Every structure is written in C-alpha cells, then in structure tokens.
C-alpha cells in the first residue's frame, strides 16, 4: 500500500514523503491516526501543495523549539528526595518529576521529550537531554539532593 505521510513517523519517514507499507499498518493505524493518506491520483496531485504546507509547519515548530532551547540552555533544576542508607533515595526521579520541576520554573515541557535511560536512583548531578524537535535538542542539569 502506498501512502503519503502527513507527519513524521519514526522508523518510517518524514512528512510529505511517499512510502510503501503493509496494508494492515496503513489502514488500521496510519490513516485513522491522521499520520498518512492514500497515495491515489488526487492526493499525489496535491502532494506538492501539502509538502509546502508541511514544510512551513515544520519550520514554525523548529523556531518554537529553538526559542525553548534558548530558555533551557544552562538551566538546572533541583529535586529533593528522602535519603536512606548509603545515600540511596527512596523511590526514584523520573521524567514526570523533571517535567514538574521545569513547570515550577515556568517552562512547560512534555515529559515524553525528556530522554532518560532509566529513572535516577541516587544523589548527584545528572545531564539530562531534552529533545524539543527532531533537529533541536538541549541538555539540562538535574540535581538530586537529600531532603
């Protein structure tokens, strides 16, 4: 099945691209989610117009992400946790905790944009990457300190 992607789909392609996928994946997921449209003659003719609109949308998103990256550059957040033996914290610090700490600083970031390998389970300073756009990423410092 040939489809025209309306948005970026990880491991498949970028917006405006013509891709071939299995029929079930296309008709059961991509099309209902609004991620793609069928590549029939009418849609192929409008592909150039849509591609320009998609590129303009991506450029706007990138500018917004670059502005957010400017605010995040050099930022550090402190998260306090109760500490047990050997400076191990009770529980862990997750992407949700980091997003809430950033929100308290006045910066709203979706927790899915915060790229942690796993939850932080010890006191210390961590460099945490945040992916704001497919081309824009920034690192912040997260301080996990004892309460």
N, CA, C and O atoms as CSV, one atom per row, in Angstrom:
chain,resi,resn,atom,element,x,y,z
A,1,UNK,N,N,0.844,-1.168,0.000
A,1,UNK,CA,C,0.000,0.000,0.000
A,1,UNK,C,C,0.892,1.235,0.000
A,1,UNK,O,O,1.810,1.345,0.812
A,2,UNK,N,N,0.621,2.156,-0.907
A,2,UNK,CA,C,1.372,3.405,-0.975
A,2,UNK,C,C,0.616,4.490,-0.226
A,2,UNK,O,O,-0.589,4.670,-0.401
A,3,UNK,N,N,1.356,5.210,0.615
A,3,UNK,CA,C,0.775,6.286,1.406
A,3,UNK,C,C,1.644,7.526,1.327
A,3,UNK,O,O,2.842,7.450,1.055
A,4,UNK,N,N,1.020,8.667,1.568
A,4,UNK,CA,C,1.738,9.931,1.678
A,4,UNK,C,C,1.680,10.319,3.155
A,4,UNK,O,O,0.599,10.492,3.717
A,5,UNK,N,N,2.841,10.454,3.770
A,5,UNK,CA,C,2.895,10.791,5.195
A,5,UNK,C,C,2.535,12.254,5.412
A,5,UNK,O,O,3.043,13.138,4.723
A,6,UNK,N,N,1.652,12.499,6.379
A,6,UNK,CA,C,1.257,13.861,6.726
A,6,UNK,C,C,2.092,14.382,7.886
A,6,UNK,O,O,2.222,15.593,8.065
A,7,UNK,N,N,2.658,13.474,8.674
A,7,UNK,CA,C,3.525,13.831,9.796
A,7,UNK,C,C,4.714,12.882,9.807
A,7,UNK,O,O,4.695,11.843,9.148
A,8,UNK,N,N,5.743,13.243,10.557
A,8,UNK,CA,C,6.898,12.364,10.715
A,8,UNK,C,C,6.479,11.120,11.487
A,8,UNK,O,O,5.786,11.217,12.500
A,9,UNK,N,N,6.894,9.969,11.016
A,9,UNK,CA,C,6.638,8.702,11.696
A,9,UNK,C,C,8.002,8.055,11.928
A,9,UNK,O,O,8.723,7.763,10.975
A,10,UNK,N,N,8.358,7.830,13.213
A,10,UNK,CA,C,9.673,7.235,13.495
A,10,UNK,C,C,9.851,5.897,12.782
A,10,UNK,O,O,8.918,5.097,12.715
A,11,UNK,N,N,11.023,5.662,12.263
A,11,UNK,CA,C,11.410,4.436,11.568
A,11,UNK,C,C,10.637,4.205,10.277
A,11,UNK,O,O,10.680,3.106,9.724
A,12,UNK,N,N,9.921,5.237,9.779
A,12,UNK,CA,C,9.196,5.073,8.522
A,12,UNK,C,C,9.544,6.174,7.536
A,12,UNK,O,O,9.943,5.889,6.407
A,13,UNK,N,N,9.398,7.429,7.944
A,13,UNK,CA,C,9.707,8.513,7.030
A,13,UNK,C,C,9.298,9.856,7.596
A,13,UNK,O,O,8.787,9.957,8.712
A,14,UNK,N,N,9.539,10.896,6.791
A,14,UNK,CA,C,9.227,12.249,7.203
A,14,UNK,C,C,7.957,12.728,6.519
A,14,UNK,O,O,7.490,12.117,5.558
A,15,UNK,N,N,7.412,13.806,7.011
A,15,UNK,CA,C,6.177,14.366,6.471
A,15,UNK,C,C,6.354,14.728,4.992
A,15,UNK,O,O,7.379,15.282,4.594
A,16,UNK,N,N,5.337,14.404,4.189
A,16,UNK,CA,C,5.367,14.698,2.764
A,16,UNK,C,C,6.023,13.625,1.921
A,16,UNK,O,O,6.095,13.756,0.700
A,17,UNK,N,N,6.493,12.585,2.539
A,17,UNK,CA,C,7.193,11.522,1.826
A,17,UNK,C,C,6.217,10.439,1.363
A,17,UNK,O,O,5.233,10.152,2.044
A,18,UNK,N,N,6.490,9.848,0.215
A,18,UNK,CA,C,5.697,8.748,-0.324
A,18,UNK,C,C,6.351,7.444,0.131
A,18,UNK,O,O,7.518,7.193,-0.169
A,19,UNK,N,N,5.584,6.601,0.870
A,19,UNK,CA,C,6.145,5.378,1.433
A,19,UNK,C,C,5.260,4.191,1.081
A,19,UNK,O,O,4.073,4.347,0.796
A,20,UNK,N,N,5.857,3.000,1.106
A,20,UNK,CA,C,5.114,1.755,0.927
A,20,UNK,C,C,5.102,1.025,2.263
A,20,UNK,O,O,6.146,0.823,2.884
A,21,UNK,N,N,3.903,0.632,2.700
A,21,UNK,CA,C,3.739,-0.086,3.957
A,21,UNK,C,C,2.785,-1.253,3.730
A,21,UNK,O,O,2.116,-1.341,2.701
A,22,UNK,N,N,2.740,-2.146,4.717
A,22,UNK,CA,C,1.776,-3.239,4.650
A,22,UNK,C,C,0.370,-2.678,4.806
A,22,UNK,O,O,0.165,-1.673,5.487
A,23,UNK,N,N,-0.594,-3.332,4.171
A,23,UNK,CA,C,-1.967,-2.831,4.131
A,23,UNK,C,C,-2.558,-2.663,5.528
A,23,UNK,O,O,-3.228,-1.664,5.789
A,24,UNK,N,N,-2.330,-3.602,6.418
A,24,UNK,CA,C,-2.895,-3.523,7.759
A,24,UNK,C,C,-2.348,-2.350,8.547
A,24,UNK,O,O,-3.102,-1.665,9.240
A,25,UNK,N,N,-1.049,-2.108,8.454
A,25,UNK,CA,C,-0.413,-0.998,9.163
A,25,UNK,C,C,-0.955,0.335,8.657
A,25,UNK,O,O,-1.216,1.250,9.438
A,26,UNK,N,N,-1.119,0.427,7.351
A,26,UNK,CA,C,-1.621,1.665,6.772
A,26,UNK,C,C,-3.079,1.921,7.095
A,26,UNK,O,O,-3.438,3.007,7.550
A,27,UNK,N,N,-3.929,0.915,6.858
A,27,UNK,CA,C,-5.366,1.142,7.026
A,27,UNK,C,C,-5.832,1.084,8.471
A,27,UNK,O,O,-6.861,1.673,8.802
A,28,UNK,N,N,-5.103,0.391,9.343
A,28,UNK,CA,C,-5.532,0.271,10.733
A,28,UNK,C,C,-4.864,1.261,11.678
A,28,UNK,O,O,-5.386,1.523,12.761
A,29,UNK,N,N,-3.717,1.814,11.287
A,29,UNK,CA,C,-3.019,2.730,12.191
A,29,UNK,C,C,-2.732,4.091,11.559
A,29,UNK,O,O,-3.187,5.117,12.066
A,30,UNK,N,N,-1.990,4.106,10.469
A,30,UNK,CA,C,-1.521,5.374,9.922
A,30,UNK,C,C,-2.662,6.277,9.447
A,30,UNK,O,O,-2.683,7.463,9.774
A,31,UNK,N,N,-3.599,5.737,8.690
A,31,UNK,CA,C,-4.688,6.554,8.158
A,31,UNK,C,C,-5.646,7.008,9.270
A,31,UNK,O,O,-5.955,8.198,9.330
A,32,UNK,N,N,-6.131,6.118,10.155
A,32,UNK,CA,C,-7.042,6.583,11.215
A,32,UNK,C,C,-6.412,7.594,12.172
A,32,UNK,O,O,-7.114,8.462,12.692
A,33,UNK,N,N,-5.112,7.498,12.414
A,33,UNK,CA,C,-4.438,8.433,13.304
A,33,UNK,C,C,-4.147,9.777,12.627
A,33,UNK,O,O,-3.693,10.713,13.285
A,34,UNK,N,N,-4.403,9.877,11.334
A,34,UNK,CA,C,-4.143,11.113,10.609
A,34,UNK,C,C,-2.681,11.309,10.268
A,34,UNK,O,O,-2.255,12.421,9.956
A,35,UNK,N,N,-1.910,10.234,10.326
A,35,UNK,CA,C,-0.485,10.326,10.025
A,35,UNK,C,C,-0.197,10.205,8.532
A,35,UNK,O,O,0.875,10.597,8.070
A,36,UNK,N,N,-1.158,9.660,7.774
A,36,UNK,CA,C,-0.934,9.451,6.345
A,36,UNK,C,C,-2.262,9.445,5.603
A,36,UNK,O,O,-3.327,9.291,6.200
A,37,UNK,N,N,-2.173,9.617,4.282
A,37,UNK,CA,C,-3.333,9.486,3.387
A,37,UNK,C,C,-2.945,8.555,2.256
A,37,UNK,O,O,-1.764,8.386,1.952
A,38,UNK,N,N,-3.957,7.947,1.629
A,38,UNK,CA,C,-3.700,7.051,0.493
A,38,UNK,C,C,-3.048,7.826,-0.650
A,38,UNK,O,O,-3.349,9.000,-0.866
A,39,UNK,N,N,-2.172,7.173,-1.365
A,39,UNK,CA,C,-1.452,7.810,-2.467
A,39,UNK,C,C,-2.190,7.567,-3.775
A,39,UNK,O,O,-1.648,6.940,-4.686
A,40,UNK,N,N,-3.430,8.060,-3.875
A,40,UNK,CA,C,-4.170,7.946,-5.132
A,40,UNK,C,C,-3.827,9.149,-6.016
A,40,UNK,O,O,-3.053,10.015,-5.609
A,41,UNK,N,N,-4.398,9.206,-7.218
A,41,UNK,CA,C,-4.050,10.259,-8.175
A,41,UNK,C,C,-4.348,11.653,-7.618
A,41,UNK,O,O,-3.555,12.577,-7.801
A,42,UNK,N,N,-5.478,11.806,-6.948
A,42,UNK,CA,C,-5.864,13.110,-6.405
A,42,UNK,C,C,-4.884,13.554,-5.321
A,42,UNK,O,O,-4.444,14.703,-5.312
A,43,UNK,N,N,-4.548,12.653,-4.417
A,43,UNK,CA,C,-3.631,13.010,-3.332
A,43,UNK,C,C,-2.218,13.249,-3.837
A,43,UNK,O,O,-1.500,14.096,-3.304
A,44,UNK,N,N,-1.810,12.498,-4.873
A,44,UNK,CA,C,-0.480,12.735,-5.443
A,44,UNK,C,C,-0.403,14.113,-6.082
A,44,UNK,O,O,0.635,14.772,-6.017
A,45,UNK,N,N,-1.506,14.555,-6.703
A,45,UNK,CA,C,-1.526,15.880,-7.325
A,45,UNK,C,C,-1.430,16.977,-6.267
A,45,UNK,O,O,-0.805,18.015,-6.488
A,46,UNK,N,N,-2.045,16.738,-5.140
A,46,UNK,CA,C,-1.997,17.751,-4.083
A,46,UNK,C,C,-0.763,17.600,-3.190
A,46,UNK,O,O,-0.585,18.362,-2.240
A,47,UNK,N,N,0.085,16.619,-3.494
A,47,UNK,CA,C,1.268,16.354,-2.684
A,47,UNK,C,C,2.194,17.564,-2.614
A,47,UNK,O,O,2.713,17.879,-1.543
A,48,UNK,N,N,2.408,18.243,-3.732
A,48,UNK,CA,C,3.302,19.408,-3.739
A,48,UNK,C,C,2.766,20.512,-2.835
A,48,UNK,O,O,3.515,21.120,-2.070
A,49,UNK,N,N,1.467,20.763,-2.930
A,49,UNK,CA,C,0.874,21.797,-2.077
A,49,UNK,C,C,0.975,21.400,-0.607
A,49,UNK,O,O,1.338,22.223,0.234
A,50,UNK,N,N,0.661,20.156,-0.298
A,50,UNK,CA,C,0.742,19.678,1.083
A,50,UNK,C,C,2.174,19.701,1.592
A,50,UNK,O,O,2.428,20.034,2.749
A,51,UNK,N,N,3.102,19.347,0.723
A,51,UNK,CA,C,4.510,19.333,1.126
A,51,UNK,C,C,4.965,20.733,1.536
A,51,UNK,O,O,5.687,20.891,2.520
A,52,UNK,N,N,4.540,21.750,0.779
A,52,UNK,CA,C,4.891,23.126,1.146
A,52,UNK,C,C,4.247,23.516,2.479
A,52,UNK,O,O,4.878,24.182,3.300
A,53,UNK,N,N,3.006,23.108,2.695
A,53,UNK,CA,C,2.322,23.417,3.950
A,53,UNK,C,C,2.990,22.684,5.110
A,53,UNK,O,O,3.148,23.247,6.193
A,54,UNK,N,N,3.379,21.445,4.890
A,54,UNK,CA,C,4.050,20.665,5.936
A,54,UNK,C,C,5.401,21.269,6.266
A,54,UNK,O,O,5.768,21.370,7.436
A,55,UNK,N,N,6.151,21.676,5.236
A,55,UNK,CA,C,7.454,22.280,5.466
A,55,UNK,C,C,7.329,23.588,6.239
A,55,UNK,O,O,8.165,23.884,7.093
A,56,UNK,N,N,6.290,24.378,5.949
A,56,UNK,CA,C,6.068,25.618,6.690
A,56,UNK,C,C,5.722,25.311,8.144
A,56,UNK,O,O,6.191,25.993,9.056
A,57,UNK,N,N,4.911,24.295,8.357
A,57,UNK,CA,C,4.551,23.892,9.717
A,57,UNK,C,C,5.768,23.408,10.489
A,57,UNK,O,O,5.941,23.752,11.658
A,58,UNK,N,N,6.610,22.614,9.843
A,58,UNK,CA,C,7.826,22.121,10.484
A,58,UNK,C,C,8.772,23.276,10.811
A,58,UNK,O,O,9.419,23.270,11.859
A,59,UNK,N,N,8.855,24.261,9.923
A,59,UNK,CA,C,9.713,25.422,10.181
A,59,UNK,C,C,9.210,26.205,11.392
A,59,UNK,O,O,10.010,26.666,12.207
A,60,UNK,N,N,7.870,26.362,11.518
A,60,UNK,CA,C,7.314,27.044,12.686
A,60,UNK,C,C,7.630,26.271,13.965
A,60,UNK,O,O,8.037,26.856,14.969
A,61,UNK,N,N,7.440,24.950,13.919
A,61,UNK,CA,C,7.730,24.118,15.083
A,61,UNK,C,C,9.206,24.204,15.465
A,61,UNK,O,O,9.547,24.231,16.648
A,62,UNK,N,N,10.072,24.247,14.467
A,62,UNK,CA,C,11.510,24.334,14.740
A,62,UNK,C,C,11.868,25.661,15.401
A,62,UNK,O,O,12.663,25.693,16.341
A,63,UNK,N,N,11.280,26.763,14.910
A,63,UNK,CA,C,11.538,28.066,15.524
A,63,UNK,C,C,11.080,28.080,16.975
A,63,UNK,O,O,11.778,28.593,17.849
A,64,UNK,N,N,9.907,27.516,17.225
A,64,UNK,CA,C,9.398,27.441,18.597
A,64,UNK,C,C,10.327,26.603,19.461
A,64,UNK,O,O,10.606,26.965,20.604
A,65,UNK,N,N,10.812,25.477,18.924
A,65,UNK,CA,C,11.722,24.609,19.669
A,65,UNK,C,C,13.048,25.309,19.937
A,65,UNK,O,O,13.619,25.145,21.015
A,66,UNK,N,N,13.549,26.084,18.981
A,66,UNK,CA,C,14.807,26.804,19.182
A,66,UNK,C,C,14.654,27.886,20.253
A,66,UNK,O,O,15.579,28.126,21.029
A,67,UNK,N,N,13.483,28.542,20.297
A,67,UNK,CA,C,13.242,29.528,21.346
A,67,UNK,C,C,13.224,28.854,22.714
A,67,UNK,O,O,13.803,29.369,23.671
A,68,UNK,N,N,12.562,27.707,22.806
A,68,UNK,CA,C,12.516,26.960,24.062
A,68,UNK,C,C,13.917,26.477,24.447
A,68,UNK,O,O,14.274,26.480,25.625
A,69,UNK,N,N,14.705,26.066,23.460
A,69,UNK,CA,C,16.074,25.618,23.734
A,69,UNK,C,C,16.909,26.766,24.283
A,69,UNK,O,O,17.763,26.552,25.143
A,70,UNK,N,N,16.673,27.978,23.800
A,70,UNK,CA,C,17.379,29.144,24.312
A,70,UNK,C,C,17.070,29.388,25.784
A,70,UNK,O,O,17.948,29.771,26.556
A,71,UNK,N,N,15.798,29.160,26.171
A,71,UNK,CA,C,15.435,29.332,27.579
A,71,UNK,C,C,16.004,28.216,28.443
A,71,UNK,O,O,16.309,28.435,29.615
A,72,UNK,N,N,16.151,27.011,27.871
A,72,UNK,CA,C,16.618,25.867,28.636
A,72,UNK,C,C,18.136,25.776,28.746
A,72,UNK,O,O,18.651,25.130,29.659
A,73,UNK,N,N,18.851,26.409,27.837
A,73,UNK,CA,C,20.302,26.329,27.839
A,73,UNK,C,C,20.857,26.881,29.142
A,73,UNK,O,O,20.556,28.008,29.537
A,74,UNK,N,N,21.669,26.070,29.800
A,74,UNK,CA,C,22.290,26.478,31.046
A,74,UNK,C,C,21.377,26.371,32.260
A,74,UNK,O,O,21.778,26.736,33.365
A,75,UNK,N,N,20.170,25.883,32.075
A,75,UNK,CA,C,19.230,25.761,33.190
A,75,UNK,C,C,19.531,24.517,34.008
A,75,UNK,O,O,19.930,23.486,33.467
A,76,UNK,N,N,19.339,24.622,35.306
A,76,UNK,CA,C,19.460,23.451,36.159
A,76,UNK,C,C,18.279,23.437,37.114
A,76,UNK,O,O,17.817,24.487,37.560
A,77,UNK,N,N,17.798,22.250,37.422
A,77,UNK,CA,C,16.694,22.101,38.369
A,77,UNK,C,C,17.162,21.222,39.518
A,77,UNK,O,O,18.009,20.346,39.348
A,78,UNK,N,N,16.595,21.474,40.683
A,78,UNK,CA,C,16.940,20.717,41.877
A,78,UNK,C,C,15.710,19.943,42.330
A,78,UNK,O,O,14.620,20.499,42.465
A,79,UNK,N,N,15.905,18.664,42.560
A,79,UNK,CA,C,14.828,17.803,43.033
A,79,UNK,C,C,15.283,17.189,44.347
A,79,UNK,O,O,16.349,16.579,44.420
A,80,UNK,N,N,14.468,17.352,45.382
A,80,UNK,CA,C,14.830,16.819,46.698
A,80,UNK,C,C,14.084,15.523,46.958
A,80,UNK,O,O,12.912,15.381,46.612
A,81,UNK,N,N,14.785,14.583,47.574
A,81,UNK,CA,C,14.197,13.284,47.913
A,81,UNK,C,C,14.691,12.872,49.295
A,81,UNK,O,O,15.769,13.272,49.733
A,82,UNK,N,N,13.882,12.067,49.967
A,82,UNK,CA,C,14.298,11.472,51.227
A,82,UNK,C,C,15.400,10.457,50.959
A,82,UNK,O,O,15.383,9.765,49.941
A,83,UNK,N,N,16.356,10.373,51.879
A,83,UNK,CA,C,17.524,9.525,51.664
A,83,UNK,C,C,17.584,8.451,52.737
A,83,UNK,O,O,17.299,8.705,53.907
A,84,UNK,N,N,17.960,7.243,52.321
A,84,UNK,CA,C,18.153,6.132,53.249
A,84,UNK,C,C,19.626,5.870,53.447
A,84,UNK,O,O,20.453,6.778,53.363
A,85,UNK,N,N,19.941,4.624,53.709
A,85,UNK,CA,C,21.335,4.240,53.928
A,85,UNK,C,C,22.135,4.368,52.641
A,85,UNK,O,O,21.603,4.203,51.543
A,86,UNK,N,N,23.415,4.663,52.792
A,86,UNK,CA,C,24.361,4.772,51.682
A,86,UNK,C,C,23.921,5.791,50.628
A,86,UNK,O,O,24.182,5.614,49.438
A,87,UNK,N,N,23.260,6.844,51.071
A,87,UNK,CA,C,22.799,7.917,50.185
A,87,UNK,C,C,21.930,7.423,49.027
A,87,UNK,O,O,21.969,7.997,47.939
A,88,UNK,N,N,21.162,6.385,49.246
A,88,UNK,CA,C,20.202,5.908,48.245
A,88,UNK,C,C,18.872,6.599,48.519
A,88,UNK,O,O,18.442,6.690,49.668
A,89,UNK,N,N,18.237,7.073,47.491
A,89,UNK,CA,C,16.981,7.787,47.692
A,89,UNK,C,C,15.817,6.811,47.733
A,89,UNK,O,O,15.868,5.729,47.148
A,90,UNK,N,N,14.769,7.215,48.437
A,90,UNK,CA,C,13.545,6.426,48.450
A,90,UNK,C,C,12.804,6.710,47.149
A,90,UNK,O,O,12.542,7.866,46.819
A,91,UNK,N,N,12.470,5.668,46.420
A,91,UNK,CA,C,11.832,5.860,45.124
A,91,UNK,C,C,12.869,6.211,44.077
A,91,UNK,O,O,14.013,5.761,44.144
A,92,UNK,N,N,12.465,7.011,43.116
A,92,UNK,CA,C,13.379,7.425,42.066
A,92,UNK,C,C,12.894,8.738,41.477
A,92,UNK,O,O,11.787,9.193,41.766
A,93,UNK,N,N,13.731,9.337,40.654
A,93,UNK,CA,C,13.375,10.562,39.944
A,93,UNK,C,C,13.113,10.175,38.495
A,93,UNK,O,O,13.986,9.628,37.821
A,94,UNK,N,N,11.911,10.460,38.025
A,94,UNK,CA,C,11.508,10.067,36.678
A,94,UNK,C,C,11.340,11.304,35.791
A,94,UNK,O,O,11.533,12.435,36.235
A,95,UNK,N,N,10.984,11.065,34.548
A,95,UNK,CA,C,10.748,12.166,33.621
A,95,UNK,C,C,9.593,13.041,34.092
A,95,UNK,O,O,9.592,14.251,33.862
A,96,UNK,N,N,8.623,12.440,34.742
A,96,UNK,CA,C,7.488,13.219,35.272
A,96,UNK,C,C,7.966,14.209,36.332
A,96,UNK,O,O,7.529,15.359,36.349
A,97,UNK,N,N,8.858,13.768,37.213
A,97,UNK,CA,C,9.397,14.651,38.249
A,97,UNK,C,C,10.182,15.809,37.638
A,97,UNK,O,O,10.074,16.949,38.088
A,98,UNK,N,N,10.961,15.508,36.622
A,98,UNK,CA,C,11.755,16.548,35.962
A,98,UNK,C,C,10.835,17.539,35.253
A,98,UNK,O,O,11.065,18.747,35.310
A,99,UNK,N,N,9.790,17.036,34.583
A,99,UNK,CA,C,8.838,17.917,33.905
A,99,UNK,C,C,8.123,18.821,34.906
A,99,UNK,O,O,7.897,19.997,34.619
A,100,UNK,N,N,7.765,18.290,36.076
A,100,UNK,CA,C,7.122,19.103,37.110
A,100,UNK,C,C,8.073,20.163,37.650
A,100,UNK,O,O,7.653,21.288,37.920
A,101,UNK,N,N,9.345,19.820,37.810
A,101,UNK,CA,C,10.335,20.794,38.275
A,101,UNK,C,C,10.525,21.906,37.247
A,101,UNK,O,O,10.662,23.073,37.615
A,102,UNK,N,N,10.533,21.554,35.966
A,102,UNK,CA,C,10.643,22.567,34.914
A,102,UNK,C,C,9.392,23.441,34.880
A,102,UNK,O,O,9.478,24.649,34.661
A,103,UNK,N,N,8.233,22.826,35.098
A,103,UNK,CA,C,6.976,23.574,35.125
A,103,UNK,C,C,6.983,24.583,36.271
A,103,UNK,O,O,6.464,25.690,36.129
A,104,UNK,N,N,7.565,24.206,37.394
A,104,UNK,CA,C,7.683,25.124,38.528
A,104,UNK,C,C,8.587,26.312,38.188
A,104,UNK,O,O,8.439,27.395,38.753
A,105,UNK,N,N,9.524,26.099,37.261
A,105,UNK,CA,C,10.411,27.174,36.798
A,105,UNK,C,C,9.728,28.038,35.734
A,105,UNK,O,O,10.279,29.055,35.315
A,106,UNK,N,N,8.539,27.639,35.300
A,106,UNK,CA,C,7.809,28.399,34.289
A,106,UNK,C,C,8.029,27.918,32.875
A,106,UNK,O,O,7.706,28.629,31.923
A,107,UNK,N,N,8.575,26.719,32.717
A,107,UNK,CA,C,8.827,26.171,31.388
A,107,UNK,C,C,8.048,24.865,31.254
A,107,UNK,O,O,8.329,23.891,31.953
A,108,UNK,N,N,7.073,24.852,30.355
A,108,UNK,CA,C,6.242,23.665,30.166
A,108,UNK,C,C,6.874,22.767,29.104
A,108,UNK,O,O,6.981,23.150,27.939
A,109,UNK,N,N,7.290,21.574,29.515
A,109,UNK,CA,C,7.896,20.587,28.621
A,109,UNK,C,C,7.125,19.282,28.774
A,109,UNK,O,O,6.830,18.860,29.892
A,110,UNK,N,N,6.802,18.652,27.669
A,110,UNK,CA,C,6.150,17.346,27.713
A,110,UNK,C,C,7.153,16.327,28.231
A,110,UNK,O,O,8.301,16.297,27.787
A,111,UNK,N,N,6.721,15.492,29.168
A,111,UNK,CA,C,7.642,14.539,29.789
A,111,UNK,C,C,8.192,13.533,28.793
A,111,UNK,O,O,9.254,12.957,29.027
A,112,UNK,N,N,7.497,13.310,27.694
A,112,UNK,CA,C,7.997,12.369,26.679
A,112,UNK,C,C,9.171,12.935,25.904
A,112,UNK,O,O,9.870,12.198,25.209
A,113,UNK,N,N,9.396,14.243,26.015
A,113,UNK,CA,C,10.547,14.871,25.353
A,113,UNK,C,C,11.827,14.699,26.157
A,113,UNK,O,O,12.925,14.882,25.632
A,114,UNK,N,N,11.684,14.349,27.429
A,114,UNK,CA,C,12.841,14.184,28.306
A,114,UNK,C,C,13.376,12.774,28.121
A,114,UNK,O,O,12.656,11.799,28.335
A,115,UNK,N,N,14.635,12.665,27.725
A,115,UNK,CA,C,15.216,11.372,27.369
A,115,UNK,C,C,16.105,10.838,28.485
A,115,UNK,O,O,17.291,11.160,28.557
A,116,UNK,N,N,15.527,10.029,29.343
A,116,UNK,CA,C,16.285,9.367,30.400
A,116,UNK,C,C,16.472,7.906,30.017
A,116,UNK,O,O,15.556,7.274,29.491
A,117,UNK,N,N,17.664,7.369,30.283
A,117,UNK,CA,C,17.880,5.937,30.042
A,117,UNK,C,C,17.084,5.113,31.031
A,117,UNK,O,O,16.629,4.016,30.708
A,118,UNK,N,N,16.917,5.626,32.212
A,118,UNK,CA,C,16.161,4.965,33.275
A,118,UNK,C,C,15.982,5.955,34.395
A,118,UNK,O,O,16.587,7.026,34.367
A,119,UNK,N,N,15.167,5.630,35.385
A,119,UNK,CA,C,14.974,6.570,36.485
A,119,UNK,C,C,16.263,6.793,37.273
A,119,UNK,O,O,17.109,5.903,37.366
A,120,UNK,N,N,16.401,7.985,37.835
A,120,UNK,CA,C,17.579,8.342,38.626
A,120,UNK,C,C,17.354,7.846,40.048
A,120,UNK,O,O,16.365,8.212,40.683
A,121,UNK,N,N,18.265,7.014,40.554
A,121,UNK,CA,C,18.059,6.367,41.844
A,121,UNK,C,C,19.112,6.706,42.888
A,121,UNK,O,O,19.162,6.072,43.942
A,122,UNK,N,N,19.947,7.690,42.612
A,122,UNK,CA,C,20.987,8.066,43.572
A,122,UNK,C,C,21.142,9.586,43.582
A,122,UNK,O,O,20.754,10.272,42.636
A,123,UNK,N,N,21.714,10.091,44.663
A,123,UNK,CA,C,22.001,11.519,44.742
A,123,UNK,C,C,23.077,11.872,43.731
A,123,UNK,O,O,23.922,11.040,43.401
A,124,UNK,N,N,23.050,13.092,43.245
A,124,UNK,CA,C,24.095,13.516,42.321
A,124,UNK,C,C,23.598,14.534,41.321
A,124,UNK,O,O,22.469,15.019,41.399
A,125,UNK,N,N,24.474,14.847,40.376
A,125,UNK,CA,C,24.173,15.781,39.300
A,125,UNK,C,C,24.129,14.991,38.005
A,125,UNK,O,O,25.046,14.225,37.708
A,126,UNK,N,N,23.076,15.172,37.242
A,126,UNK,CA,C,22.897,14.416,36.007
A,126,UNK,C,C,22.670,15.390,34.851
A,126,UNK,O,O,21.972,16.394,34.991
A,127,UNK,N,N,23.281,15.067,33.700
A,127,UNK,CA,C,22.996,15.797,32.467
A,127,UNK,C,C,21.865,15.054,31.773
A,127,UNK,O,O,22.017,13.896,31.383
A,128,UNK,N,N,20.731,15.730,31.620
A,128,UNK,CA,C,19.543,15.090,31.061
A,128,UNK,C,C,19.228,15.746,29.717
A,128,UNK,O,O,18.994,16.953,29.662
A,129,UNK,N,N,19.220,14.963,28.627
A,129,UNK,CA,C,18.886,15.523,27.319
A,129,UNK,C,C,17.371,15.688,27.149
A,129,UNK,O,O,16.585,14.861,27.611
A,130,UNK,N,N,16.987,16.768,26.479
A,130,UNK,CA,C,15.593,17.028,26.150
A,130,UNK,C,C,15.518,17.258,24.655
A,130,UNK,O,O,16.193,18.137,24.119
A,131,UNK,N,N,14.697,16.466,23.982
A,131,UNK,CA,C,14.533,16.597,22.539
A,131,UNK,C,C,13.269,17.392,22.264
A,131,UNK,O,O,12.161,16.894,22.460
A,132,UNK,N,N,13.434,18.625,21.811
A,132,UNK,CA,C,12.319,19.525,21.586
A,132,UNK,C,C,11.747,19.416,20.183
A,132,UNK,O,O,10.575,19.716,19.957
A,133,UNK,N,N,12.569,18.991,19.251
A,133,UNK,CA,C,12.193,18.866,17.837
A,133,UNK,C,C,13.141,17.829,17.254
A,133,UNK,O,O,14.147,17.490,17.877
A,134,UNK,N,N,12.835,17.330,16.084
A,134,UNK,CA,C,13.720,16.300,15.532
A,134,UNK,C,C,15.132,16.812,15.277
A,134,UNK,O,O,16.074,16.024,15.211
A,135,UNK,N,N,15.286,18.135,15.135
A,135,UNK,CA,C,16.606,18.720,14.896
A,135,UNK,C,C,17.125,19.531,16.087
A,135,UNK,O,O,18.258,20.011,16.053
A,136,UNK,N,N,16.320,19.690,17.131
A,136,UNK,CA,C,16.696,20.550,18.249
A,136,UNK,C,C,16.671,19.752,19.553
A,136,UNK,O,O,15.638,19.218,19.957
A,137,UNK,N,N,17.827,19.688,20.191
A,137,UNK,CA,C,17.935,19.026,21.493
A,137,UNK,C,C,18.817,19.888,22.392
A,137,UNK,O,O,19.685,20.621,21.918
A,138,UNK,N,N,18.577,19.784,23.692
A,138,UNK,CA,C,19.335,20.566,24.659
A,138,UNK,C,C,19.508,19.706,25.910
A,138,UNK,O,O,18.700,18.820,26.186
A,139,UNK,N,N,20.576,19.984,26.661
A,139,UNK,CA,C,20.806,19.261,27.909
A,139,UNK,C,C,20.639,20.220,29.076
A,139,UNK,O,O,21.072,21.371,29.023
A,140,UNK,N,N,19.996,19.721,30.138
A,140,UNK,CA,C,19.889,20.487,31.374
A,140,UNK,C,C,20.542,19.681,32.495
A,140,UNK,O,O,20.724,18.469,32.385
A,141,UNK,N,N,20.882,20.367,33.551
A,141,UNK,CA,C,21.443,19.688,34.715
A,141,UNK,C,C,20.329,19.453,35.715
A,141,UNK,O,O,19.545,20.353,36.018
A,142,UNK,N,N,20.269,18.239,36.220
A,142,UNK,CA,C,19.301,17.866,37.260
A,142,UNK,C,C,20.095,17.511,38.503
A,142,UNK,O,O,20.914,16.592,38.487
A,143,UNK,N,N,19.852,18.237,39.572
A,143,UNK,CA,C,20.487,17.991,40.852
A,143,UNK,C,C,19.511,17.195,41.700
A,143,UNK,O,O,18.407,17.661,41.981
A,144,UNK,N,N,19.906,16.008,42.106
A,144,UNK,CA,C,19.103,15.210,43.029
A,144,UNK,C,C,19.797,15.321,44.382
A,144,UNK,O,O,20.912,14.834,44.572
A,145,UNK,N,N,19.103,15.981,45.326
A,145,UNK,CA,C,19.706,16.274,46.632
A,145,UNK,C,C,18.859,15.681,47.752
A,145,UNK,O,O,17.682,15.370,47.570
A,146,UNK,N,N,19.491,15.534,48.917
A,146,UNK,CA,C,18.807,14.979,50.086
A,146,UNK,C,C,17.868,16.011,50.683
A,146,UNK,O,O,18.169,17.205,50.691
A,147,UNK,N,N,16.737,15.554,51.178
A,147,UNK,CA,C,15.750,16.421,51.802
A,147,UNK,C,C,16.093,16.638,53.259
A,147,UNK,O,O,15.374,17.347,53.963
